Amino acid sequence: AVVSTQSGHYGREHKLNLRDTMNYTRLCSVSKRIPSLVSSPSRVLSTTSEFKVPGTAEFFDKQSALGRPMSPHLTIYSPQLTSMLSITHRGTGVAYGVALYAGTLLTVLPGGFSSYVALAEQYAPGAGLLFAMKSVVVFPLVFHTINGFRHLAWDSGRGFNIAEVYKSGWITLALAAVLSLAFAALV
């Protein structure tokens, strides 16, 4: 079965079937490690932009010579409320995804979920420490939920003015803190 028609390195058209593609990929990965295996120039199948956009290497060489960073990222930007809330929103989403899978795993382990709850109750700290621990555990979930509603407001096209973005960010943090303390007190 023909996989695709590709333009070769020198402009030749050729058809690759699945077996040829797999063999070519293996040869290219081996040829990178042992250059003497391939006597003619070969095009390595790659996802780098060098083969997609001509002149990419020259561009990055020029940027390097000028002392410009590849990507400014966190090294030159000072932390802002908006970036910190964005990072926190992603982190809390991942953390609760992992927690959900871990909780699900506890249901299939020997003894079931209730035996692990009973074990945790045996080692329960005092009321003050327990309240603080519950607040810390529930805060990320409450924050992620409230910030999710903030994102839904943005999806509707509201709140993009920079003053409104900061205002909604501070409101999100304050509301998450208050609700976390309230939920920890209830349970």
MODELLER restraints for C-alpha pairs under 7 A, 6 or more apart:
rsr = mdl.restraints
at = mdl.atoms
rsr.add(forms.Gaussian(group=physical.xy_distance, feature=features.Distance(at['CA:1:A'], at['CA:17:A']), mean=5.62, stdev=0.5))
rsr.add(forms.Gaussian(group=physical.xy_distance, feature=features.Distance(at['CA:1:A'], at['CA:18:A']), mean=6.70, stdev=0.5))
rsr.add(forms.Gaussian(group=physical.xy_distance, feature=features.Distance(at['CA:2:A'], at['CA:15:A']), mean=6.74, stdev=0.5))
rsr.add(forms.Gaussian(group=physical.xy_distance, feature=features.Distance(at['CA:2:A'], at['CA:16:A']), mean=5.96, stdev=0.5))
rsr.add(forms.Gaussian(group=physical.xy_distance, feature=features.Distance(at['CA:2:A'], at['CA:17:A']), mean=4.41, stdev=0.5))
rsr.add(forms.Gaussian(group=physical.xy_distance, feature=features.Distance(at['CA:2:A'], at['CA:18:A']), mean=6.77, stdev=0.5))
rsr.add(forms.Gaussian(group=physical.xy_distance, feature=features.Distance(at['CA:3:A'], at['CA:16:A']), mean=5.96, stdev=0.5))
rsr.add(forms.Gaussian(group=physical.xy_distance, feature=features.Distance(at['CA:3:A'], at['CA:17:A']), mean=5.27, stdev=0.5))
rsr.add(forms.Gaussian(group=physical.xy_distance, feature=features.Distance(at['CA:3:A'], at['CA:18:A']), mean=6.00, stdev=0.5))
rsr.add(forms.Gaussian(group=physical.xy_distance, feature=features.Distance(at['CA:4:A'], at['CA:15:A']), mean=6.23, stdev=0.5))
rsr.add(forms.Gaussian(group=physical.xy_distance, feature=features.Distance(at['CA:4:A'], at['CA:16:A']), mean=6.17, stdev=0.5))
rsr.add(forms.Gaussian(group=physical.xy_distance, feature=features.Distance(at['CA:5:A'], at['CA:13:A']), mean=6.88, stdev=0.5))
rsr.add(forms.Gaussian(group=physical.xy_distance, feature=features.Distance(at['CA:5:A'], at['CA:14:A']), mean=5.98, stdev=0.5))
rsr.add(forms.Gaussian(group=physical.xy_distance, feature=features.Distance(at['CA:5:A'], at['CA:15:A']), mean=4.82, stdev=0.5))
rsr.add(forms.Gaussian(group=physical.xy_distance, feature=features.Distance(at['CA:5:A'], at['CA:16:A']), mean=6.72, stdev=0.5))
rsr.add(forms.Gaussian(group=physical.xy_distance, feature=features.Distance(at['CA:6:A'], at['CA:13:A']), mean=6.03, stdev=0.5))
rsr.add(forms.Gaussian(group=physical.xy_distance, feature=features.Distance(at['CA:6:A'], at['CA:14:A']), mean=6.10, stdev=0.5))
rsr.add(forms.Gaussian(group=physical.xy_distance, feature=features.Distance(at['CA:6:A'], at['CA:15:A']), mean=6.70, stdev=0.5))
rsr.add(forms.Gaussian(group=physical.xy_distance, feature=features.Distance(at['CA:7:A'], at['CA:13:A']), mean=4.89, stdev=0.5))
rsr.add(forms.Gaussian(group=physical.xy_distance, feature=features.Distance(at['CA:7:A'], at['CA:14:A']), mean=6.86, stdev=0.5))
rsr.add(forms.Gaussian(group=physical.xy_distance, feature=features.Distance(at['CA:9:A'], at['CA:43:A']), mean=6.19, stdev=0.5))
rsr.add(forms.Gaussian(group=physical.xy_distance, feature=features.Distance(at['CA:25:A'], at['CA:45:A']), mean=6.61, stdev=0.5))
rsr.add(forms.Gaussian(group=physical.xy_distance, feature=features.Distance(at['CA:28:A'], at['CA:44:A']), mean=5.50, stdev=0.5))
rsr.add(forms.Gaussian(group=physical.xy_distance, feature=features.Distance(at['CA:31:A'], at['CA:37:A']), mean=5.86, stdev=0.5))
rsr.add(forms.Gaussian(group=physical.xy_distance, feature=features.Distance(at['CA:31:A'], at['CA:38:A']), mean=6.21, stdev=0.5))
rsr.add(forms.Gaussian(group=physical.xy_distance, feature=features.Distance(at['CA:49:A'], at['CA:56:A']), mean=6.85, stdev=0.5))
rsr.add(forms.Gaussian(group=physical.xy_distance, feature=features.Distance(at['CA:50:A'], at['CA:56:A']), mean=5.52, stdev=0.5))
rsr.add(forms.Gaussian(group=physical.xy_distance, feature=features.Distance(at['CA:50:A'], at['CA:57:A']), mean=6.43, stdev=0.5))
rsr.add(forms.Gaussian(group=physical.xy_distance, feature=features.Distance(at['CA:89:A'], at['CA:144:A']), mean=5.56, stdev=0.5))
rsr.add(forms.Gaussian(group=physical.xy_distance, feature=features.Distance(at['CA:92:A'], at['CA:140:A']), mean=5.59, stdev=0.5))
rsr.add(forms.Gaussian(group=physical.xy_distance, feature=features.Distance(at['CA:92:A'], at['CA:141:A']), mean=6.93, stdev=0.5))
rsr.add(forms.Gaussian(group=physical.xy_distance, feature=features.Distance(at['CA:92:A'], at['CA:144:A']), mean=6.21, stdev=0.5))
rsr.add(forms.Gaussian(group=physical.xy_distance, feature=features.Distance(at['CA:93:A'], at['CA:144:A']), mean=6.67, stdev=0.5))
rsr.add(forms.Gaussian(group=physical.xy_distance, feature=features.Distance(at['CA:106:A'], at['CA:112:A']), mean=6.28, stdev=0.5))
rsr.add(forms.Gaussian(group=physical.xy_distance, feature=features.Distance(at['CA:106:A'], at['CA:113:A']), mean=5.35, stdev=0.5))
rsr.add(forms.Gaussian(group=physical.xy_distance, feature=features.Distance(at['CA:107:A'], at['CA:113:A']), mean=4.73, stdev=0.5))
rsr.add(forms.Gaussian(group=physical.xy_distance, feature=features.Distance(at['CA:131:A'], at['CA:184:A']), mean=5.98, stdev=0.5))
rsr.add(forms.Gaussian(group=physical.xy_distance, feature=features.Distance(at['CA:131:A'], at['CA:185:A']), mean=6.77, stdev=0.5))
rsr.add(forms.Gaussian(group=physical.xy_distance, feature=features.Distance(at['CA:134:A'], at['CA:184:A']), mean=5.30, stdev=0.5))
rsr.add(forms.Gaussian(group=physical.xy_distance, feature=features.Distance(at['CA:135:A'], at['CA:180:A']), mean=5.44, stdev=0.5))
rsr.add(forms.Gaussian(group=physical.xy_distance, feature=features.Distance(at['CA:135:A'], at['CA:181:A']), mean=5.57, stdev=0.5))
rsr.add(forms.Gaussian(group=physical.xy_distance, feature=features.Distance(at['CA:135:A'], at['CA:184:A']), mean=5.22, stdev=0.5))
rsr.add(forms.Gaussian(group=physical.xy_distance, feature=features.Distance(at['CA:138:A'], at['CA:180:A']), mean=5.75, stdev=0.5))
rsr.add(forms.Gaussian(group=physical.xy_distance, feature=features.Distance(at['CA:139:A'], at['CA:176:A']), mean=6.42, stdev=0.5))
rsr.add(forms.Gaussian(group=physical.xy_distance, feature=features.Distance(at['CA:139:A'], at['CA:177:A']), mean=6.63, stdev=0.5))
rsr.add(forms.Gaussian(group=physical.xy_distance, feature=features.Distance(at['CA:139:A'], at['CA:180:A']), mean=5.05, stdev=0.5))
rsr.add(forms.Gaussian(group=physical.xy_distance, feature=features.Distance(at['CA:142:A'], at['CA:176:A']), mean=5.55, stdev=0.5))
rsr.add(forms.Gaussian(group=physical.xy_distance, feature=features.Distance(at['CA:142:A'], at['CA:180:A']), mean=6.49, stdev=0.5))
rsr.add(forms.Gaussian(group=physical.xy_distance, feature=features.Distance(at['CA:143:A'], at['CA:172:A']), mean=6.99, stdev=0.5))
rsr.add(forms.Gaussian(group=physical.xy_distance, feature=features.Distance(at['CA:143:A'], at['CA:173:A']), mean=6.93, stdev=0.5))
rsr.add(forms.Gaussian(group=physical.xy_distance, feature=features.Distance(at['CA:143:A'], at['CA:176:A']), mean=4.97, stdev=0.5))
rsr.add(forms.Gaussian(group=physical.xy_distance, feature=features.Distance(at['CA:146:A'], at['CA:172:A']), mean=6.24, stdev=0.5))
rsr.add(forms.Gaussian(group=physical.xy_distance, feature=features.Distance(at['CA:146:A'], at['CA:176:A']), mean=6.99, stdev=0.5))
rsr.add(forms.Gaussian(group=physical.xy_distance, feature=features.Distance(at['CA:147:A'], at['CA:172:A']), mean=6.26, stdev=0.5))
rsr.add(forms.Gaussian(group=physical.xy_distance, feature=features.Distance(at['CA:154:A'], at['CA:160:A']), mean=6.88, stdev=0.5))
rsr.add(forms.Gaussian(group=physical.xy_distance, feature=features.Distance(at['CA:159:A'], at['CA:165:A']), mean=5.98, stdev=0.5))
